[in-house]
Amino acid sequence: MILCGCMIQEGQISEAVQQQLEQGLGEITERFFAMPVAVVWTPVAAGDGWTAGEPSSSSLAVMYVPQGLDQARRTELLAAICDLWVGTTGCSLNEIVATAMDQAA
């Protein structure tokens, strides 16, 4: 199973859209790793997240991937996550931070 932690701004992404994102993340992990995803959602309380001195509208998706994922494949994975987020939420590319972190050994 691939773990993906998602931090979102409170009230910004509806539960229905979160479900769509979770389904899309599952499709991504199946395509890249032939494994299901487990998504942990962490809302950031309104006013607690800031970007450039203003209340943030950004989300963070951290996917814990198997060690040894080559850079080209990692780049494809991160682009797929960003494309999913932008296409599903309508946010700009500047409002999603995607990270592929190696799982601990």
Jmol script that loads the backbone (N, CA, C; Angstrom):
load data "model"
ATOM      1  N   MET A   1       0.847  -1.182   0.000  1.00  0.00           N
ATOM      2  CA  MET A   1       0.000   0.000   0.000  1.00  0.00           C
ATOM      3  C   MET A   1       0.882   1.231   0.000  1.00  0.00           C
ATOM      4  N   ILE A   2       0.468   2.227  -0.753  1.00  0.00           N
ATOM      5  CA  ILE A   2       1.172   3.509  -0.835  1.00  0.00           C
ATOM      6  C   ILE A   2       0.427   4.512   0.035  1.00  0.00           C
ATOM      7  N   LEU A   3       1.142   5.154   0.956  1.00  0.00           N
ATOM      8  CA  LEU A   3       0.555   6.171   1.833  1.00  0.00           C
ATOM      9  C   LEU A   3       0.696   7.544   1.183  1.00  0.00           C
ATOM     10  N   CYS A   4      -0.375   8.314   1.235  1.00  0.00           N
ATOM     11  CA  CYS A   4      -0.352   9.685   0.739  1.00  0.00           C
ATOM     12  C   CYS A   4      -0.995  10.588   1.784  1.00  0.00           C
ATOM     13  N   GLY A   5      -0.233  11.520   2.297  1.00  0.00           N
ATOM     14  CA  GLY A   5      -0.747  12.493   3.249  1.00  0.00           C
ATOM     15  C   GLY A   5      -1.084  13.789   2.528  1.00  0.00           C
ATOM     16  N   CYS A   6      -2.297  14.277   2.727  1.00  0.00           N
ATOM     17  CA  CYS A   6      -2.759  15.484   2.035  1.00  0.00           C
ATOM     18  C   CYS A   6      -3.174  16.537   3.049  1.00  0.00           C
ATOM     19  N   MET A   7      -2.485  17.674   3.016  1.00  0.00           N
ATOM     20  CA  MET A   7      -2.856  18.824   3.846  1.00  0.00           C
ATOM     21  C   MET A   7      -3.634  19.787   2.974  1.00  0.00           C
ATOM     22  N   ILE A   8      -4.814  20.155   3.439  1.00  0.00           N
ATOM     23  CA  ILE A   8      -5.681  21.060   2.689  1.00  0.00           C
ATOM     24  C   ILE A   8      -6.170  22.163   3.613  1.00  0.00           C
ATOM     25  N   GLN A   9      -6.510  23.277   3.026  1.00  0.00           N
ATOM     26  CA  GLN A   9      -7.039  24.393   3.805  1.00  0.00           C
ATOM     27  C   GLN A   9      -8.490  24.089   4.192  1.00  0.00           C
ATOM     28  N   GLU A  10      -8.807  24.274   5.463  1.00  0.00           N
ATOM     29  CA  GLU A  10     -10.147  23.988   5.983  1.00  0.00           C
ATOM     30  C   GLU A  10     -11.224  24.679   5.143  1.00  0.00           C
ATOM     31  N   GLY A  11     -12.214  23.898   4.724  1.00  0.00           N
ATOM     32  CA  GLY A  11     -13.353  24.435   4.001  1.00  0.00           C
ATOM     33  C   GLY A  11     -13.103  24.726   2.530  1.00  0.00           C
ATOM     34  N   GLN A  12     -11.901  24.497   2.055  1.00  0.00           N
ATOM     35  CA  GLN A  12     -11.578  24.850   0.681  1.00  0.00           C
ATOM     36  C   GLN A  12     -11.929  23.737  -0.306  1.00  0.00           C
ATOM     37  N   ILE A  13     -11.773  22.478   0.104  1.00  0.00           N
ATOM     38  CA  ILE A  13     -12.033  21.343  -0.782  1.00  0.00           C
ATOM     39  C   ILE A  13     -13.133  20.506  -0.149  1.00  0.00           C
ATOM     40  N   SER A  14     -14.259  20.410  -0.826  1.00  0.00           N
ATOM     41  CA  SER A  14     -15.410  19.690  -0.272  1.00  0.00           C
ATOM     42  C   SER A  14     -15.094  18.204  -0.110  1.00  0.00           C
ATOM     43  N   GLU A  15     -15.890  17.550   0.714  1.00  0.00           N
ATOM     44  CA  GLU A  15     -15.721  16.115   0.934  1.00  0.00           C
ATOM     45  C   GLU A  15     -15.899  15.337  -0.370  1.00  0.00           C
ATOM     46  N   ALA A  16     -16.829  15.774  -1.206  1.00  0.00           N
ATOM     47  CA  ALA A  16     -17.049  15.105  -2.489  1.00  0.00           C
ATOM     48  C   ALA A  16     -15.812  15.214  -3.377  1.00  0.00           C
ATOM     49  N   VAL A  17     -15.180  16.373  -3.396  1.00  0.00           N
ATOM     50  CA  VAL A  17     -13.974  16.558  -4.200  1.00  0.00           C
ATOM     51  C   VAL A  17     -12.815  15.781  -3.585  1.00  0.00           C
ATOM     52  N   GLN A  18     -12.750  15.716  -2.262  1.00  0.00           N
ATOM     53  CA  GLN A  18     -11.728  14.901  -1.611  1.00  0.00           C
ATOM     54  C   GLN A  18     -11.865  13.440  -2.040  1.00  0.00           C
ATOM     55  N   GLN A  19     -13.071  12.955  -2.144  1.00  0.00           N
ATOM     56  CA  GLN A  19     -13.295  11.578  -2.588  1.00  0.00           C
ATOM     57  C   GLN A  19     -12.820  11.390  -4.029  1.00  0.00           C
ATOM     58  N   GLN A  20     -13.064  12.383  -4.883  1.00  0.00           N
ATOM     59  CA  GLN A  20     -12.580  12.315  -6.269  1.00  0.00           C
ATOM     60  C   GLN A  20     -11.055  12.301  -6.310  1.00  0.00           C
ATOM     61  N   LEU A  21     -10.440  13.127  -5.478  1.00  0.00           N
ATOM     62  CA  LEU A  21      -8.982  13.163  -5.411  1.00  0.00           C
ATOM     63  C   LEU A  21      -8.440  11.818  -4.920  1.00  0.00           C
ATOM     64  N   GLU A  22      -9.085  11.271  -3.914  1.00  0.00           N
ATOM     65  CA  GLU A  22      -8.640   9.986  -3.378  1.00  0.00           C
ATOM     66  C   GLU A  22      -8.740   8.891  -4.439  1.00  0.00           C
ATOM     67  N   GLN A  23      -9.819   8.896  -5.194  1.00  0.00           N
ATOM     68  CA  GLN A  23      -9.971   7.920  -6.269  1.00  0.00           C
ATOM     69  C   GLN A  23      -8.871   8.115  -7.315  1.00  0.00           C
ATOM     70  N   GLY A  24      -8.611   9.361  -7.677  1.00  0.00           N
ATOM     71  CA  GLY A  24      -7.562   9.653  -8.654  1.00  0.00           C
ATOM     72  C   GLY A  24      -6.177   9.263  -8.157  1.00  0.00           C
ATOM     73  N   LEU A  25      -5.912   9.513  -6.877  1.00  0.00           N
ATOM     74  CA  LEU A  25      -4.626   9.107  -6.313  1.00  0.00           C
ATOM     75  C   LEU A  25      -4.482   7.588  -6.345  1.00  0.00           C
ATOM     76  N   GLY A  26      -5.588   6.880  -6.091  1.00  0.00           N
ATOM     77  CA  GLY A  26      -5.573   5.423  -6.179  1.00  0.00           C
ATOM     78  C   GLY A  26      -5.273   4.943  -7.591  1.00  0.00           C
ATOM     79  N   GLU A  27      -5.838   5.612  -8.569  1.00  0.00           N
ATOM     80  CA  GLU A  27      -5.554   5.255  -9.972  1.00  0.00           C
ATOM     81  C   GLU A  27      -4.082   5.499 -10.296  1.00  0.00           C
ATOM     82  N   ILE A  28      -3.535   6.566  -9.751  1.00  0.00           N
ATOM     83  CA  ILE A  28      -2.123   6.880  -9.967  1.00  0.00           C
ATOM     84  C   ILE A  28      -1.233   5.816  -9.330  1.00  0.00           C
ATOM     85  N   THR A  29      -1.510   5.427  -8.080  1.00  0.00           N
ATOM     86  CA  THR A  29      -0.654   4.432  -7.426  1.00  0.00           C
ATOM     87  C   THR A  29      -0.795   3.062  -8.092  1.00  0.00           C
ATOM     88  N   GLU A  30      -1.971   2.759  -8.596  1.00  0.00           N
ATOM     89  CA  GLU A  30      -2.136   1.493  -9.328  1.00  0.00           C
ATOM     90  C   GLU A  30      -1.308   1.521 -10.611  1.00  0.00           C
ATOM     91  N   ARG A  31      -1.331   2.644 -11.309  1.00  0.00           N
ATOM     92  CA  ARG A  31      -0.598   2.767 -12.573  1.00  0.00           C
ATOM     93  C   ARG A  31       0.912   2.741 -12.360  1.00  0.00           C
ATOM     94  N   PHE A  32       1.391   3.445 -11.341  1.00  0.00           N
ATOM     95  CA  PHE A  32       2.827   3.558 -11.138  1.00  0.00           C
ATOM     96  C   PHE A  32       3.424   2.404 -10.342  1.00  0.00           C
ATOM     97  N   PHE A  33       2.654   1.853  -9.389  1.00  0.00           N
ATOM     98  CA  PHE A  33       3.214   0.865  -8.468  1.00  0.00           C
ATOM     99  C   PHE A  33       2.422  -0.435  -8.379  1.00  0.00           C
ATOM    100  N   ALA A  34       1.281  -0.517  -9.070  1.00  0.00           N
ATOM    101  CA  ALA A  34       0.375  -1.669  -8.962  1.00  0.00           C
ATOM    102  C   ALA A  34       0.006  -1.925  -7.497  1.00  0.00           C
ATOM    103  N   MET A  35      -0.244  -0.824  -6.779  1.00  0.00           N
ATOM    104  CA  MET A  35      -0.591  -0.887  -5.359  1.00  0.00           C
ATOM    105  C   MET A  35      -1.712   0.104  -5.059  1.00  0.00           C
ATOM    106  N   PRO A  36      -2.560  -0.223  -4.079  1.00  0.00           N
ATOM    107  CA  PRO A  36      -3.604   0.720  -3.679  1.00  0.00           C
ATOM    108  C   PRO A  36      -3.018   1.867  -2.855  1.00  0.00           C
ATOM    109  N   VAL A  37      -3.819   2.901  -2.663  1.00  0.00           N
ATOM    110  CA  VAL A  37      -3.390   4.057  -1.893  1.00  0.00           C
ATOM    111  C   VAL A  37      -4.177   4.122  -0.586  1.00  0.00           C
ATOM    112  N   ALA A  38      -3.530   4.640   0.442  1.00  0.00           N
ATOM    113  CA  ALA A  38      -4.196   5.010   1.696  1.00  0.00           C
ATOM    114  C   ALA A  38      -3.957   6.507   1.862  1.00  0.00           C
ATOM    115  N   VAL A  39      -5.043   7.279   1.864  1.00  0.00           N
ATOM    116  CA  VAL A  39      -4.923   8.736   1.945  1.00  0.00           C
ATOM    117  C   VAL A  39      -5.308   9.196   3.350  1.00  0.00           C
ATOM    118  N   VAL A  40      -4.463  10.043   3.918  1.00  0.00           N
ATOM    119  CA  VAL A  40      -4.734  10.659   5.215  1.00  0.00           C
ATOM    120  C   VAL A  40      -4.909  12.149   4.959  1.00  0.00           C
ATOM    121  N   TRP A  41      -6.104  12.660   5.279  1.00  0.00           N
ATOM    122  CA  TRP A  41      -6.423  14.071   5.065  1.00  0.00           C
ATOM    123  C   TRP A  41      -6.164  14.851   6.347  1.00  0.00           C
ATOM    124  N   THR A  42      -5.454  15.964   6.244  1.00  0.00           N
ATOM    125  CA  THR A  42      -5.191  16.841   7.380  1.00  0.00           C
ATOM    126  C   THR A  42      -5.623  18.249   7.008  1.00  0.00           C
ATOM    127  N   PRO A  43      -6.732  18.716   7.581  1.00  0.00           N
ATOM    128  CA  PRO A  43      -7.143  20.094   7.294  1.00  0.00           C
ATOM    129  C   PRO A  43      -6.326  21.091   8.135  1.00  0.00           C
ATOM    130  N   VAL A  44      -5.955  22.185   7.503  1.00  0.00           N
ATOM    131  CA  VAL A  44      -5.275  23.276   8.189  1.00  0.00           C
ATOM    132  C   VAL A  44      -6.365  24.280   8.566  1.00  0.00           C
ATOM    133  N   ALA A  45      -6.493  24.562   9.845  1.00  0.00           N
ATOM    134  CA  ALA A  45      -7.547  25.463  10.324  1.00  0.00           C
ATOM    135  C   ALA A  45      -7.469  26.816   9.615  1.00  0.00           C
ATOM    136  N   ALA A  46      -8.640  27.366   9.326  1.00  0.00           N
ATOM    137  CA  ALA A  46      -8.721  28.669   8.649  1.00  0.00           C
ATOM    138  C   ALA A  46      -7.855  29.690   9.384  1.00  0.00           C
ATOM    139  N   GLY A  47      -7.012  30.372   8.638  1.00  0.00           N
ATOM    140  CA  GLY A  47      -6.141  31.392   9.202  1.00  0.00           C
ATOM    141  C   GLY A  47      -4.814  30.864   9.711  1.00  0.00           C
ATOM    142  N   ASP A  48      -4.635  29.535   9.762  1.00  0.00           N
ATOM    143  CA  ASP A  48      -3.384  28.966  10.269  1.00  0.00           C
ATOM    144  C   ASP A  48      -2.347  28.713   9.179  1.00  0.00           C
ATOM    145  N   GLY A  49      -2.753  28.780   7.911  1.00  0.00           N
ATOM    146  CA  GLY A  49      -1.823  28.568   6.809  1.00  0.00           C
ATOM    147  C   GLY A  49      -1.682  29.844   5.997  1.00  0.00           C
ATOM    148  N   TRP A  50      -0.451  30.248   5.758  1.00  0.00           N
ATOM    149  CA  TRP A  50      -0.197  31.487   5.026  1.00  0.00           C
ATOM    150  C   TRP A  50       0.825  31.238   3.919  1.00  0.00           C
ATOM    151  N   THR A  51       0.668  31.942   2.805  1.00  0.00           N
ATOM    152  CA  THR A  51       1.621  31.932   1.704  1.00  0.00           C
ATOM    153  C   THR A  51       1.831  33.375   1.274  1.00  0.00           C
ATOM    154  N   ALA A  52       3.082  33.782   1.220  1.00  0.00           N
ATOM    155  CA  ALA A  52       3.438  35.152   0.808  1.00  0.00           C
ATOM    156  C   ALA A  52       2.670  36.206   1.611  1.00  0.00           C
ATOM    157  N   GLY A  53       2.505  35.963   2.904  1.00  0.00           N
ATOM    158  CA  GLY A  53       1.869  36.936   3.779  1.00  0.00           C
ATOM    159  C   GLY A  53       0.358  37.021   3.686  1.00  0.00           C
ATOM    160  N   GLU A  54      -0.260  36.070   3.013  1.00  0.00           N
ATOM    161  CA  GLU A  54      -1.721  36.040   2.841  1.00  0.00           C
ATOM    162  C   GLU A  54      -2.247  34.665   3.234  1.00  0.00           C
ATOM    163  N   PRO A  55      -3.527  34.578   3.639  1.00  0.00           N
ATOM    164  CA  PRO A  55      -4.093  33.253   3.921  1.00  0.00           C
ATOM    165  C   PRO A  55      -3.886  32.324   2.725  1.00  0.00           C
ATOM    166  N   SER A  56      -3.424  31.127   3.007  1.00  0.00           N
ATOM    167  CA  SER A  56      -3.047  30.201   1.943  1.00  0.00           C
ATOM    168  C   SER A  56      -4.249  29.535   1.294  1.00  0.00           C
ATOM    169  N   SER A  57      -4.104  29.260   0.019  1.00  0.00           N
ATOM    170  CA  SER A  57      -5.082  28.453  -0.712  1.00  0.00           C
ATOM    171  C   SER A  57      -4.400  27.198  -1.256  1.00  0.00           C
ATOM    172  N   SER A  58      -3.195  26.939  -0.771  1.00  0.00           N
ATOM    173  CA  SER A  58      -2.409  25.818  -1.274  1.00  0.00           C
ATOM    174  C   SER A  58      -2.722  24.516  -0.544  1.00  0.00           C
ATOM    175  N   SER A  59      -2.511  23.428  -1.270  1.00  0.00           N
ATOM    176  CA  SER A  59      -2.608  22.081  -0.721  1.00  0.00           C
ATOM    177  C   SER A  59      -1.252  21.414  -0.871  1.00  0.00           C
ATOM    178  N   LEU A  60      -1.005  20.416  -0.026  1.00  0.00           N
ATOM    179  CA  LEU A  60       0.231  19.647  -0.071  1.00  0.00           C
ATOM    180  C   LEU A  60      -0.122  18.179  -0.138  1.00  0.00           C
ATOM    181  N   ALA A  61       0.420  17.477  -1.133  1.00  0.00           N
ATOM    182  CA  ALA A  61       0.223  16.034  -1.261  1.00  0.00           C
ATOM    183  C   ALA A  61       1.592  15.376  -1.163  1.00  0.00           C
ATOM    184  N   VAL A  62       1.788  14.575  -0.119  1.00  0.00           N
ATOM    185  CA  VAL A  62       3.052  13.879   0.106  1.00  0.00           C
ATOM    186  C   VAL A  62       2.807  12.388  -0.095  1.00  0.00           C
ATOM    187  N   MET A  63       3.395  11.832  -1.146  1.00  0.00           N
ATOM    188  CA  MET A  63       3.243  10.411  -1.425  1.00  0.00           C
ATOM    189  C   MET A  63       4.545   9.706  -1.040  1.00  0.00           C
ATOM    190  N   TYR A  64       4.414   8.651  -0.237  1.00  0.00           N
ATOM    191  CA  TYR A  64       5.565   7.869   0.204  1.00  0.00           C
ATOM    192  C   TYR A  64       5.739   6.710  -0.772  1.00  0.00           C
ATOM    193  N   VAL A  65       6.813   6.761  -1.552  1.00  0.00           N
ATOM    194  CA  VAL A  65       7.018   5.838  -2.666  1.00  0.00           C
ATOM    195  C   VAL A  65       8.116   4.833  -2.320  1.00  0.00           C
ATOM    196  N   PRO A  66       8.115   3.677  -3.010  1.00  0.00           N
ATOM    197  CA  PRO A  66       9.186   2.704  -2.797  1.00  0.00           C
ATOM    198  C   PRO A  66      10.549   3.316  -3.115  1.00  0.00           C
ATOM    199  N   GLN A  67      11.542   2.928  -2.326  1.00  0.00           N
ATOM    200  CA  GLN A  67      12.899   3.423  -2.561  1.00  0.00           C
ATOM    201  C   GLN A  67      13.381   2.992  -3.933  1.00  0.00           C
ATOM    202  N   GLY A  68      14.209   3.834  -4.540  1.00  0.00           N
ATOM    203  CA  GLY A  68      14.823   3.492  -5.810  1.00  0.00           C
ATOM    204  C   GLY A  68      14.046   3.961  -7.030  1.00  0.00           C
ATOM    205  N   LEU A  69      12.977   4.708  -6.832  1.00  0.00           N
ATOM    206  CA  LEU A  69      12.225   5.235  -7.971  1.00  0.00           C
ATOM    207  C   LEU A  69      13.122   6.214  -8.729  1.00  0.00           C
ATOM    208  N   ASP A  70      13.348   5.932 -10.020  1.00  0.00           N
ATOM    209  CA  ASP A  70      14.275   6.787 -10.771  1.00  0.00           C
ATOM    210  C   ASP A  70      13.657   8.164 -11.012  1.00  0.00           C
ATOM    211  N   GLN A  71      14.517   9.124 -11.292  1.00  0.00           N
ATOM    212  CA  GLN A  71      14.086  10.520 -11.376  1.00  0.00           C
ATOM    213  C   GLN A  71      13.062  10.751 -12.478  1.00  0.00           C
ATOM    214  N   ALA A  72      13.221  10.099 -13.624  1.00  0.00           N
ATOM    215  CA  ALA A  72      12.266  10.298 -14.717  1.00  0.00           C
ATOM    216  C   ALA A  72      10.879   9.825 -14.302  1.00  0.00           C
ATOM    217  N   ARG A  73      10.806   8.673 -13.659  1.00  0.00           N
ATOM    218  CA  ARG A  73       9.512   8.133 -13.219  1.00  0.00           C
ATOM    219  C   ARG A  73       8.934   8.998 -12.100  1.00  0.00           C
ATOM    220  N   ARG A  74       9.791   9.483 -11.211  1.00  0.00           N
ATOM    221  CA  ARG A  74       9.361  10.370 -10.120  1.00  0.00           C
ATOM    222  C   ARG A  74       8.752  11.648 -10.696  1.00  0.00           C
ATOM    223  N   THR A  75       9.372  12.190 -11.721  1.00  0.00           N
ATOM    224  CA  THR A  75       8.866  13.395 -12.371  1.00  0.00           C
ATOM    225  C   THR A  75       7.498  13.145 -12.986  1.00  0.00           C
ATOM    226  N   GLU A  76       7.319  11.998 -13.642  1.00  0.00           N
ATOM    227  CA  GLU A  76       6.012  11.631 -14.207  1.00  0.00           C
ATOM    228  C   GLU A  76       4.956  11.512 -13.113  1.00  0.00           C
ATOM    229  N   LEU A  77       5.330  10.899 -11.993  1.00  0.00           N
ATOM    230  CA  LEU A  77       4.410  10.728 -10.868  1.00  0.00           C
ATOM    231  C   LEU A  77       3.966  12.080 -10.327  1.00  0.00           C
ATOM    232  N   LEU A  78       4.916  12.968 -10.099  1.00  0.00           N
ATOM    233  CA  LEU A  78       4.587  14.285  -9.540  1.00  0.00           C
ATOM    234  C   LEU A  78       3.712  15.084 -10.503  1.00  0.00           C
ATOM    235  N   ALA A  79       3.991  14.986 -11.795  1.00  0.00           N
ATOM    236  CA  ALA A  79       3.156  15.671 -12.787  1.00  0.00           C
ATOM    237  C   ALA A  79       1.738  15.104 -12.772  1.00  0.00           C
ATOM    238  N   ALA A  80       1.606  13.787 -12.612  1.00  0.00           N
ATOM    239  CA  ALA A  80       0.277  13.160 -12.568  1.00  0.00           C
ATOM    240  C   ALA A  80      -0.508  13.644 -11.356  1.00  0.00           C
ATOM    241  N   ILE A  81       0.159  13.766 -10.212  1.00  0.00           N
ATOM    242  CA  ILE A  81      -0.514  14.255  -9.001  1.00  0.00           C
ATOM    243  C   ILE A  81      -0.967  15.699  -9.207  1.00  0.00           C
ATOM    244  N   CYS A  82      -0.085  16.531  -9.732  1.00  0.00           N
ATOM    245  CA  CYS A  82      -0.444  17.940  -9.964  1.00  0.00           C
ATOM    246  C   CYS A  82      -1.577  18.065 -10.975  1.00  0.00           C
ATOM    247  N   ASP A  83      -1.509  17.291 -12.056  1.00  0.00           N
ATOM    248  CA  ASP A  83      -2.577  17.326 -13.064  1.00  0.00           C
ATOM    249  C   ASP A  83      -3.910  16.916 -12.456  1.00  0.00           C
ATOM    250  N   LEU A  84      -3.887  15.877 -11.635  1.00  0.00           N
ATOM    251  CA  LEU A  84      -5.110  15.431 -10.955  1.00  0.00           C
ATOM    252  C   LEU A  84      -5.667  16.553 -10.091  1.00  0.00           C
ATOM    253  N   TRP A  85      -4.829  17.166  -9.307  1.00  0.00           N
ATOM    254  CA  TRP A  85      -5.272  18.203  -8.357  1.00  0.00           C
ATOM    255  C   TRP A  85      -5.860  19.402  -9.083  1.00  0.00           C
ATOM    256  N   VAL A  86      -5.142  19.879 -10.100  1.00  0.00           N
ATOM    257  CA  VAL A  86      -5.604  21.045 -10.859  1.00  0.00           C
ATOM    258  C   VAL A  86      -6.911  20.715 -11.584  1.00  0.00           C
ATOM    259  N   GLY A  87      -6.968  19.551 -12.211  1.00  0.00           N
ATOM    260  CA  GLY A  87      -8.153  19.158 -12.969  1.00  0.00           C
ATOM    261  C   GLY A  87      -9.370  18.898 -12.105  1.00  0.00           C
ATOM    262  N   THR A  88      -9.148  18.442 -10.881  1.00  0.00           N
ATOM    263  CA  THR A  88     -10.263  18.090  -9.994  1.00  0.00           C
ATOM    264  C   THR A  88     -10.739  19.271  -9.165  1.00  0.00           C
ATOM    265  N   THR A  89      -9.803  20.086  -8.680  1.00  0.00           N
ATOM    266  CA  THR A  89     -10.178  21.181  -7.776  1.00  0.00           C
ATOM    267  C   THR A  89     -10.349  22.519  -8.487  1.00  0.00           C
ATOM    268  N   GLY A  90      -9.726  22.664  -9.663  1.00  0.00           N
ATOM    269  CA  GLY A  90      -9.752  23.950 -10.348  1.00  0.00           C
ATOM    270  C   GLY A  90      -8.705  24.918  -9.822  1.00  0.00           C
ATOM    271  N   CYS A  91      -7.830  24.452  -8.931  1.00  0.00           N
ATOM    272  CA  CYS A  91      -6.780  25.330  -8.409  1.00  0.00           C
ATOM    273  C   CYS A  91      -5.745  25.577  -9.501  1.00  0.00           C
ATOM    274  N   SER A  92      -4.866  26.527  -9.262  1.00  0.00           N
ATOM    275  CA  SER A  92      -3.768  26.763 -10.197  1.00  0.00           C
ATOM    276  C   SER A  92      -2.617  25.831  -9.844  1.00  0.00           C
ATOM    277  N   LEU A  93      -1.688  25.684 -10.754  1.00  0.00           N
ATOM    278  CA  LEU A  93      -0.518  24.853 -10.511  1.00  0.00           C
ATOM    279  C   LEU A  93       0.302  25.386  -9.337  1.00  0.00           C
ATOM    280  N   ASN A  94       0.167  26.674  -9.052  1.00  0.00           N
ATOM    281  CA  ASN A  94       0.885  27.274  -7.921  1.00  0.00           C
ATOM    282  C   ASN A  94       0.238  26.962  -6.578  1.00  0.00           C
ATOM    283  N   GLU A  95      -0.913  26.292  -6.582  1.00  0.00           N
ATOM    284  CA  GLU A  95      -1.622  26.002  -5.333  1.00  0.00           C
ATOM    285  C   GLU A  95      -1.543  24.543  -4.925  1.00  0.00           C
ATOM    286  N   ILE A  96      -0.717  23.748  -5.604  1.00  0.00           N
ATOM    287  CA  ILE A  96      -0.509  22.367  -5.206  1.00  0.00           C
ATOM    288  C   ILE A  96       0.990  22.093  -5.112  1.00  0.00           C
ATOM    289  N   VAL A  97       1.391  21.593  -3.972  1.00  0.00           N
ATOM    290  CA  VAL A  97       2.769  21.146  -3.774  1.00  0.00           C
ATOM    291  C   VAL A  97       2.704  19.633  -3.680  1.00  0.00           C
ATOM    292  N   ALA A  98       3.364  18.954  -4.610  1.00  0.00           N
ATOM    293  CA  ALA A  98       3.406  17.496  -4.619  1.00  0.00           C
ATOM    294  C   ALA A  98       4.817  17.046  -4.291  1.00  0.00           C
ATOM    295  N   THR A  99       4.914  16.036  -3.434  1.00  0.00           N
ATOM    296  CA  THR A  99       6.194  15.509  -3.018  1.00  0.00           C
ATOM    297  C   THR A  99       6.160  13.996  -3.084  1.00  0.00           C
ATOM    298  N   ALA A 100       7.224  13.393  -3.617  1.00  0.00           N
ATOM    299  CA  ALA A 100       7.376  11.939  -3.624  1.00  0.00           C
ATOM    300  C   ALA A 100       8.552  11.612  -2.731  1.00  0.00           C
ATOM    301  N   MET A 101       8.262  11.122  -1.527  1.00  0.00           N
ATOM    302  CA  MET A 101       9.307  10.816  -0.549  1.00  0.00           C
ATOM    303  C   MET A 101       9.523   9.322  -0.484  1.00  0.00           C
ATOM    304  N   ASP A 102      10.771   8.912  -0.418  1.00  0.00           N
ATOM    305  CA  ASP A 102      11.075   7.495  -0.294  1.00  0.00           C
ATOM    306  C   ASP A 102      10.550   6.954   1.031  1.00  0.00           C
ATOM    307  N   GLN A 103       9.941   5.771   0.969  1.00  0.00           N
ATOM    308  CA  GLN A 103       9.511   5.079   2.176  1.00  0.00           C
ATOM    309  C   GLN A 103      10.747   4.685   2.973  1.00  0.00           C
ATOM    310  N   ALA A 104      10.597   4.637   4.272  1.00  0.00           N
ATOM    311  CA  ALA A 104      11.703   4.178   5.121  1.00  0.00           C
ATOM    312  C   ALA A 104      11.971   2.706   4.835  1.00  0.00           C
ATOM    313  N   ALA A 105      13.232   2.347   4.927  1.00  0.00           N
ATOM    314  CA  ALA A 105      13.614   0.945   4.660  1.00  0.00           C
ATOM    315  C   ALA A 105      13.108   0.015   5.736  1.00  0.00           C
TER     316      ALA A 105
END
end "model"
wireframe off; spacefill off
backbone 0.3
color backbone group
